[in-house]
Amino acid sequence: RGFSRGVLVGNLGRDPEMRYSTNGTPITTFPIAVNRRRQGQDETSWFRVTLFRQQAENATEWLRKGNRVLVEGEISVRLYTGQDG
């Protein structure tokens, strides 16, 4: 598991959800689907985005499921394999 900086462009998979940390900091999360063509086939990768403070509040107010977004920041990659393989 490592961190790197990157840019993702995709569509929101659901409306952003905001909560507050124990010290009152707003935290918003939402999934985005990033589509690409690989070896002639369309592929979708899902990323969970987490925003803090003012960005968290803005995202909750302005973004909705299906919106196209560009996200720039640190990316932490973890792989997941579903039961269907």
Secondary structure as GFF3:
##gff-version 3
##sequence-region A 1 85
A	DSSP	beta_strand	3	12	.	.	.	ID=ss1
A	DSSP	beta_strand	17	20	.	.	.	ID=ss2
A	DSSP	beta_strand	26	38	.	.	.	ID=ss3
A	DSSP	beta_strand	41	52	.	.	.	ID=ss4
A	DSSP	alpha_helix	53	62	.	.	.	ID=ss5
A	DSSP	beta_strand	68	76	.	.	.	ID=ss6
###
